[in-house]
């Protein structure tokens, strides 16, 4: 269930205008498996697109906490901080 929700959310991140649906699918994946680092990273990206910068920072940081070897959330968090300043 968590994998299916993650895949759906990941697909929706590439579809313009489907950001809210992507966020819902990724949140469903996280609810089913709370240690899903990739789902947190993708939800952080969606929150960034929606200009929810505080939520994006939280999701990127949570992804880093769960898997510090993945570079994508570090980049995402840096971009959010650059946009904020």
C-alpha positions as CSV (number, residue, x, y, z in Angstrom):
1,X,0.0,0.0,0.0
2,X,2.7,2.5,0.9
3,X,4.6,1.7,-2.3
4,X,1.6,2.2,-4.5
5,X,0.7,5.5,-2.9
6,X,4.3,6.6,-3.2
7,X,4.4,5.7,-6.9
8,X,1.1,7.5,-7.6
9,X,2.4,10.6,-5.8
10,X,5.7,10.5,-7.6
11,X,3.9,10.3,-11.0
12,X,1.6,13.2,-10.1
13,X,4.6,15.4,-9.2
14,X,5.4,15.5,-12.9
15,X,1.9,16.5,-13.9
16,X,1.3,20.2,-13.9
17,X,-1.7,21.3,-11.8
18,X,-1.7,18.0,-9.8
19,X,0.4,19.1,-6.9
20,X,-2.3,18.8,-4.3
21,X,-3.2,15.3,-5.4
22,X,0.5,14.4,-5.3
23,X,0.8,15.7,-1.8
24,X,-2.2,13.7,-0.7
25,X,-0.8,10.5,-2.2
26,X,2.6,11.0,-0.7
27,X,1.0,11.8,2.7
28,X,-0.9,8.5,2.4
29,X,2.4,6.7,1.7
30,X,3.9,8.3,4.8
31,X,0.8,7.4,6.9
32,X,1.2,3.7,5.8
33,X,5.0,3.7,6.4
34,X,6.3,6.6,8.5
35,X,9.9,5.9,7.8
36,X,9.6,6.4,4.0
37,X,12.4,8.8,3.4
38,X,11.7,9.1,-0.4
39,X,8.1,10.0,0.2
40,X,9.2,12.7,2.6
41,X,11.6,14.0,0.0
42,X,9.0,14.1,-2.8
43,X,6.4,15.7,-0.5
44,X,9.0,18.3,0.4
45,X,9.4,19.0,-3.3
46,X,5.6,19.3,-3.8
47,X,5.4,21.6,-0.7
48,X,8.1,23.8,-2.4
49,X,6.1,24.0,-5.6
50,X,3.1,25.0,-3.5
51,X,5.2,27.6,-1.7
52,X,4.7,25.9,1.6
53,X,8.3,26.5,2.6
54,X,8.1,25.6,6.3
55,X,6.5,22.3,5.4
56,X,9.0,21.7,2.7
57,X,11.9,22.3,5.1
58,X,10.3,19.9,7.6
59,X,9.8,17.2,5.0
60,X,13.4,17.5,3.6
61,X,14.8,17.4,7.1
62,X,12.8,14.4,8.0
63,X,14.0,12.6,4.9
64,X,17.6,13.4,5.8
65,X,17.0,12.1,9.3
66,X,15.7,8.8,7.9
67,X,18.3,8.4,5.2
68,X,21.3,10.7,5.4
69,X,22.9,9.1,2.4
70,X,20.4,10.5,-0.1
71,X,21.6,13.8,-1.7
72,X,18.2,15.0,-3.0
73,X,16.7,16.3,0.3
74,X,19.9,18.2,1.0
75,X,19.6,20.0,-2.3
76,X,15.9,20.6,-1.8
77,X,16.4,22.1,1.7
78,X,19.2,24.3,0.4
79,X,17.0,25.6,-2.4
80,X,14.2,26.4,0.0
81,X,16.6,28.3,2.3
82,X,17.9,30.3,-0.7
83,X,14.4,31.2,-1.8
84,X,13.5,32.3,1.8
85,X,16.5,34.6,2.0
